[in-house]
Amino acid sequence: MSESDESTTGSPYAPQTPSETAAMLSAVGADDIESLFDVPESVAFDSNFGIESRSERETRREAARLLKRNDDLTEFLGRGHYTHYVPAVVDDLSSRSEFLTSYTQYQPEVAQGFLQALFEFQSMLVELTGLDIANCSMYDDATALGEAATLSQRVRSVSGDRILVPEQLRDGKCAVLENYADGPGLSVESYPMDDGQVRVDALAEAADEDVAMVYAETPTVRGVIAERLREVGEIAEDNDALFCLGSDPVALALLERPVDVGADVVVGDAASLGTGTAFGFGLGMFVTREEYLRQIPGRLVGASEDADGRRAYTLTLQTREQHIRKERATSNICTNQAWVALRTAIHAAWLGPQGLVDLAEECVTRPRDLAARLDEVVGVQAPVHGGHHFREFVAHTDQPARAVVEDLAARGFAVHAVGEHLIQVCATEVTAESEEAFIEAVAEVAG
C-alpha cells in the first residue's frame, strides 16, 4: 500500500485515517492523541524505539529469521506439559470469528453456540469423573488446586487448616498452592511416597481432625499410576477432610472414576487435548460434588429454557468477585479460559469415547515399551519406579543426569533432569517417529 493510499484508507491494523483521527479529536475537544492519556513523567517514554520501519512482508521475513535461531529439539518432556496430535478441525472450528470474538459469554442471546460448547465440555468432565458439577474456566491445574484448597475452608463439614500433598509434586504447582493458602491461613504439608506411590501408612499417621484437604495425583508427576487411592479417600473421610484428586481427561478415560475412590474434587489440566504443548498456557479442570455447588469458583454454564420454551444456555451462579459482593466471592479469577475449553471439547468430540480410550491406552503402552528398550542401553535403568506408567517415566543414568540432558540437547532431544542421576522421559503418539533416533542418542551419551 502506498503512503498516499494509507492516508485516505488507513491500514489493516490502524484503520482510522489522519483526517478521521483529527475529526474524532476535535469532537472530544482534544489537541492530540497524547492529551487523552495521563501518563506520569516518571514512566513516560518520550524518545523513540529505534526500530526500523518495515513492510508486512519484510517483517514476516525478519520474524522467520529470528525464529530459526531457536533450538530445534524433539521434546520428550512431560511433567504437566503434554503434546498430543491436535486435528485440523480444532484449529478450523475454534478460529471461526463467532468464537474468537466472543471473549466472554455474558449475553446468552448472542452466544448460544459458544455456551452450548462449554456446556458439553462440562458434561464431558462430569462423565469422566463421575462427579456432578464441572467448572468451565480455571487458569490451569495449579490454580485449580489452589481453588480446591480454599473451597475446603467454605465447606461446613470441614474445620481443619492443614492441606496434605504428596512430597513428589511439581514445584510450580506447590508454589501456587502455597500462595493460595497464605490468605486464609492454611498450612501446606507434604506426606511421604515410596516407589512413586503414596505411603498410605504415613499419610494415615499424618492425618487428623486438623486436616482440611488431602491431595493425591494419578498419574503422579513422575507418571506413575496410583494404586491405593481408595485408601487415601478413606483416610480423608475418616478425618472429615476433602479428598482432592489430580488427573487429566486423557488419563481419566482409562483409569477408575474418581467418584468411585471417594474423591470430592478433581483438578488438573485439560489442555492436553486441543492445544498441544504450550508451556504455561493451560486450562484448569475443576469438578466436584453437587453439595458444593454454591461454593465452587469460576463460572458455570447451565441449561434452561427461553421465553418460548426452547432449550437455552446461560452463565449461572456466577460467584466471582466481579459479579457479587467481594466478601461473598468464592474466587478472584476474573478472566476466562473459554476458548481453550472450546478447543478441548472439539478435540474430545473428534476423538469420541473409543478414540479417547485408544489414546489413553497408547499413553500406557508407548512409555512402557520405550522404557523397556532404554533399559537395554548400557548405563541406563528404566523405569525407576514399579507399577504402571502413563505417558512418562523416570530412568536412572550412570552418568550425571544434567550432563545427559545437555548431551541429548546437543543431539536434538529434550528431557528433564529430576535428580542427580535421574532423567524423566515422556512418550506420546507425537514422539513415536523419533523414538529410534532418541534411543540411539541415549546410547551415545549414557555409556
TORVEXNU-821630 format. One record per residue: x, y, z of N, C-alpha, C in turn. Coordinates in steps of 0.2 Angstrom, whole numbers, plus 5000, padded with zeros to 4 digits. Layout:
% residues N
XYZXYZXYZ;...
% end
This chain:
% residues 447
500449945000500050005000500450065000;500350114996500750174995500550225001;501050275002500950315008500250355006;500150375000499550414998498950374999;498950314998498350264999498250265006;498750255010498650245018498350305021;498550365018498250425021497550435020;497250405016496550405015496150345017;496450285017496050225019496350195026;496850225029497150185035497450125033;497650085038497950015037497549965040;497749905039497349845042497349845049;497849875052497949875060497849945063;497749995059497550065062497150095057;496550075056496050095051495850165050;495950205056495750275055496350315051;496050355047496550395043496750455047;497250495045497350555049496850605049;496450615044495850655044495350635049;495250575049494750545053494950555061;495550545062495850545069495750625071;495950665066495850735068495150755070;494650725066493950745067493750715074;493950655076493750625082494050675088;494750695087495050735092494650805093;494450825087494050895088493350885091;493050825090492450815093492450805101;493050785103493050775111493450835114;493650885109494050945112494750925114;495050885111495750865112496250895106;496850915108497350945103497650885100;497850835103498150775100498050715104;498250655102498050585105498450585112;499050615112499350605119499050645124;498650695123498250735128497650685131;497550635128496950585130497250545136;497850545137498150495142498550535147;498450515153498850555159499350505161;499950515158500550465160501050505164;501150485170501650515174502350525171;502650585172503350595168503850545170;503750515176504250465179504250405175;503750385171503750325167503550335160;503550405158503350425151503950415147;503950385141504450375136504350425131;504850475130504750525126505350525120;505650465119506150465114505850415109;506250385105505950335100506350265101;506050215099506250145100506850125095;506950165090507550155086507350085082;506750075080506550015076506450035069;506850005065506750025058506050005055;505750045052505150035049505249985043;504749935043504749885038504049865035;504049845029503349825027503149755030;502549735029502249675032502749615030;502849615023503249565020503949555023;504249615024504949615027504949595034;504349615038504349595045504249525046;503849495041503749425042504449385040;504849415036505449385034505949385040;505949445043506349455049506149415055;505549405056505249365061505449295060;505449265054505649195052506349185053;506749245052507549235053507649225060;507349265065507449265072507249195075;506649175072506349105075506849045073;507249055068507649005066508248995071;508349045075508949045080508748995085;508048985086507848935092508148865091;508248835096508548765096507948725093;508148685088507648635085507648565089;507348565095507348505099506748465098;506748395098506248355098506048345106;505548355108505348355115505148295118;505448265123505248205126505148235134;504848295134504648325140503948305143;503848315149503148305152503148345158;502948315164502948355170502448405169;501848395167501248445166501148475160;501648465155501548495148501648435143;501048415140501048365135500848375128;501148345124500948355117500648295114;500048305112499648255108499448285101;499348245096499148275090498548305090;498548375088497848415088497648415080;497048385079496748385072496648455070;496648455063496548525060495848545061;495348505063494648535064494648575070;495148565075495148605081495348675079;495848685075496048755073495548785069;495248745064494748775059494148795063;493848755067493248775070493348835076;493848825080493948875085494148935083;494448945076494649005073494049045070;493449015070492849055067492749115071;492549175068492549235071492049235077;491549205076491049205082491349175088;491849135088492149105094492749155096;493149175091493749215093493449285096;492949315094492749375096492249375102;492049315104491649305110492049295116;492449345118492849335124492549305130;491949335131491649305137490849305135;490449265139489849255136489249275141;489349345142488849375147488149385144;488149385137487549395134487249335130;486849295134486749225131486349235124;485949285123485549295117486049295111;486649315112487149315106487649265106;487649215111488249175112487949105114;487449085111487149015112487648965110;487948975104488348915101488948905106;489248965108489848955112489648925119;489048945122488848925128488648855128;488448825122488248755122488948715122;489448745118490048705118490348705125;490348755129490548755135490148705140;489548705139489148655142489348585141;489448575135489648505133490348485136;490848535136491448525139491348505147;490948545150490748525157490448455158;490048435153489748375153490248315152;490748325148491248285147491648265153;491848325157492148315163491748275168;491148295168490648255173490648185172;490648165165490548095163491248065165;491848095164492448065165492648055173;492348095177492548095184491948065188;491348065186490848035190490548085195;490848145195490648195200490048235196;489748285200489148315197489248385194;489748425196489748495194490448505191;490548535185491148555182491148625181;491748655182491848725181492148725173;492048785170492248785163492748845162;493148865168493648915167494048925172;494548885173495148895178495748905174;496248945176496848955173497248895171;497348855176497748795175497748745180;498148695180498048645186498248675193;498748715193499048745199498448785202;498148835198497648875201497048835203;496848785199496348745201496448705208;497048685209497248655216497148705221;497448765220497348825225496648835226;496248835221495448855222495148795226;495448735225495148675229495348685237;495948705238496148725245495648775248;495548825245495148875248494448855248;494148815244493548785244493448745251;493948705253493948675259493748715265;493948775265493848825270493048845270;492748845265492048865264491548805265;491848745266491348685267491248675274;490648675276490548675284490748615287;490748555283490948495286491648485288;492048535285492748535286492948595291;493448575296493548635300494348645301;494748605298495448605299495748655295;496448665296496848715292497448695289;497548625288498148595285497948565279;498348575274498248545267498848495266;498748435265499248375264499348365257;499948365254500048355247500648305247;500748265241501248225241501948255240;502448225243503148255243503348265236;503148225231503348225224502848265221;502948335220502448375217502848435213;502548445207502948495203503048565207;503648595207503748645211503348705210;503148725203502748775202502048765205;501748705204501148695207501148705215;501648685218501648685225501748765227;502048805223502148875225501548915224;501148895219500448925218500048905224;500048845226499548825231499748855238;500448865239500648905245500348975245;500449005239500149075238499449075240;499049035237498349025239498149015246;498648975249498448955256498649015261;499049055259499349115263498749155266;498349175261497749225263497349195269;497049135268496549105273496949075279;497649075279497949055285498048975285;498048945279498148875278498848855278;499048795281499748775280499748715276;500248715271500348665266500948615269;500748555270501248505272501248445267;501848415267501948355262501948285266;501748235263501748165266502148125261;502548075264503048035260502747995255;503147975250502947925245503547875244;503347815242503847765241503747735234;504247725230504247695224503747735219;503647795220503147835216502447825218;502347795224501647785226501547815233;500947835235500847865242500947815247;501347835252501447785258500847795262;500347755262499747765265499747765272;500247725275500347715282500547785285;501047815281501247885283500747935283;500347935277499847985277499347975282;499147915284498647905289498947925296;499547925297499847945303499848025303;499948055297499948125297499248165297;498748125296498148155295497748155302;497448205304497048215310496448265309;496148285314495548325313495748395311;496348415311496648475309496748485301;496648425298496748425290496048445287;496148495282495548515278495548485272;496048465269496048435262496648385261;496548335258497148285256497148285249;497748295246497848295239498248245237;498048205231498448155228498348165221;498848125217498848135210498848065206;498548055201498647995197498448015189;498948015185499647995186500048045190;500548025194500948075198501348115193;501748165196502148205192502748165189;502848105191503348055188503048005184;502348015182502047975178501747905180;501847895187501647835190500847835191;500547785189499847775191499747755198;499347795202499247775209498847715210;498947675215498647615216498247605222;498247655227497947645233497547705234;497247735229496847795230496247785234;495947725234495347715238495447725246;496047705248496347705255496447785256;496747815251496847885253496147925254;495647905250494947935251494647915258;494847855260494547835266494847875272;495547885271495947925276495647995277;495448025271495148095271494548095274;494148045272493448045275493448035283;493847985285493947975292494148035296;494448085293494648145297494248205294;493648195291493248245289493548295285;493948275280494348315276494148305269;494248355264494048345257494648305254;494448265250494948225246494948255239;495548285237495548315230496048275226;495848255220496248215216496448245210;497148245208497348275202497448225196;497248245190497248205185497148245178;497048215173496848245167496348205162;496048235157495548205154495748145150;496348145147496548085144496648025149;496948035154497047985159496447955162;495948005163495347985166494847945161;495047945155494647895150494847825151;495347815155495647745156495647725163;495747765168495847755175495147745178;495147725184494547715188494247785189;493547795189493247855190493447885197;493647955198493747975204493247975209;492547975207492047965212492047905215;492247855212492247785214492847775219;493347815220493847805225493747865231;493147895230492947945236493148015235;493348035229493648105228493048155228;493148205232492648265232492748315227;493448325225493548375220494148345215;494048355209494548335204494848395201;495448405201495848455197496348435192;496548475188497048455183497048505178;497448485172497448525167497148495161;496648525158496348495152496548505146;497048555145497348575139497748525136;497848465138498248415135497848395129;497248405128496848405122496648475120;496848485113496648545110497148595109;497648595113498148645112498948615111;499048555112499748535112500148565117;500848565117501248585122501248665122;501148695127501048765127501548805132;501748765137502248785142502048845146;501448845149501148895153500448915151;500248895145499548915143499148845144;498748855149498348795151497648805152;497248755154496548755155496448715162;496248755167496148715173495548675173;495548615176494948575177494748575184;494148585185493848585192493148555192;493148495195492548455195492348435203;491748445205491648425212490948405213;490748395219490048365221489548425221;488948405219488348455219488248485225;488448455231488348485238488748555238;489248555234489748615235489548665229;488948655226488848695220488948775221;488648795227488648865228489348895231;489848845231490448865234491048865229;490848835223491448825218491648895215;492248905213492548965210492348965203;492549025200492449025192491749035190;491649005184491049005181490748945179;490048945178489648885176489248905170;489148855166488648865161488048815162;487448845163486848805164486348805159;485948745159485448735153484748755156;484348795152483748825155483248825149;482748865149482348875143482248945142;482148965136481949035135481249055135;481049115133480349135134479849095130;480149065124479749025120479748945122;480048925127480148865129480648825126;481148855122481648815119482248815124;482648755123483248745127483748805126;483948835131484448885131484948885136;485548915135486148905139486348975142;486548975148486749045151487249035156;487649085158488149085163487649085170;487849045175487449045180487849035187;487549055192487849055199488549085199;488649145196489249175195489449205202;489949175205490149185211490849225212;491049255206491749285206491649355209;492149385211492149455214491849505210;491949505203491649555199490949545198;490649495200489849485199489449495206;489749485211489449495218489849535223;489549545229489949575234490649545235;491149585235491849555236491849505242;491549525248491649475253491249415253;490849405248490549345247490749305241;491249335238491549295232491949235234;491949185229492249125230492949125227;493049175222493649175218493849245216;494449255215494649325211494849305204;494749255201494949235194494449275190;494749325187494249375183494349375176;494649325173494649315166494349245165;494449225158494149155157494549125152;494549055152494849015148494448975143;493849015141493348985137493548955131;493948995127494148975121494648915121;495048905126495448845127494948785128;494448795133493948745134493548725128;493448775123493148755117493548715113;494248725113494648685109494748615112;494748605118494748545122494148505120;493548535120492948505119492848475111;493148525107493148495100493548435099;494148445102494648385101494348325104;494048325110493748265113493148245109;492748285106492248265102492448225096;493048255093493348225087493548155088;493848145094494148085096493548035097;493048055101492448015103492647965108;492147935112492347895118492847845116;492847805111493347755110493947785108;493947835104494647865102494947895108;494647915113494947945119495247885123;494847835123495147775127495747745123;495747745116496347725112496947765114;496847825114497347875115497647865122;497247855127497447835134497847775134;497647725131497947655131498647665128;498747705123499347715120499847755124;499547795129499947835134500247785139;499947725139500247675144500747625140;500547605134500947565131501647595128;501547655126502147685122502747695128;502547735133503147735138503347675141;502947625141503147555144503647525139;503547525133503947505128504647545127;504547605127505147645127505647635133;505347635139505747615145506047555144;505747505142506047435141506647435136;506547475131507147475126507747525129;507547575133508047615136508447575141;508047525144508347485150508947435147;508847425140509447385137510047425136;510047495136510547535135511047535141;511747525139512247515145512247585148;512147585155512247645159511547675160;510947635158510347665160509847605163;509547625168509047585171508347615170;507847585167507147615166506647565166;506047575169505947635174506247625181;506347685184506547685191505947655196;505347675194504847655199504447595196;504147555200503747495198503047515196;502647475195501947485193501847515186;501247535184501147555178501247635177;501447655171501547725170501047755165;501047815165500547855160500947915157;501147905151501447955147502247955148;502447955154503147975156503347925162;504047925162504347885167505047915169;505347895175505947915177506447855176;507047875173507647825172508247845176;508647795178509247815181509847805176;510247855176510847855172511447855176;511947815174512647815177512947875177;512947905171513247975170512748025174;513048085176512648135179512048155175;511448165178510848175174510948245170;511248295173511248355170511748355164;512248315164512648305158512348265153;511948215155511548185150511048225146;510748265150510248315147510548365142;511148385144511448435140511748405133;511948335134512248305128511648285124;511048265126510548245122510248315119;510248365122510048435119510548445113;511148435114511648445108511448405102;511148345103510948295098510248305096;509848355099509248375096508648345100;508748325107508248295111508248325117;507548345120507548375126507148325131;507448315137507148285143507348325149;506948295154507048335161507648295165;507948335169508348305174508048315181;507848265184507448265191507848245197;508448225196508848205201509648205199;510048185204510748185202510948135196;510548085196510648035191509948005188;509448055189508848035186508548085181;508348055175508048095170507348075169;506948115167506248095166506048105158;505748055156505548045148504848045147;504548075143503848075141503748055134;503348005133503247975126502447975124;502348005119501648005116501647985109;501047985106501047975099501448025095;501548085097501848135093502648115093;502848085098503648065098503748005095;503247965093503347895090503947895085;503847935080504347935074505047955076;505147985082505848005084506147955089;505747905091506047865096506647825095;506747795089507347765087507947805087;507947865084508447915085508647935092;508047935096508147955103508547905107;508347845106508747785109509447785107;509547795101510247795098510647855102;510347915103510647965106510847955113;510347925117510447905124511047855124;511047805120511647755120512247795119;512347845115512947885114513147925120;512647945124512847995129512847965136;512547905137512447875144512947825145;513347795140513847745142514447775145;
% end
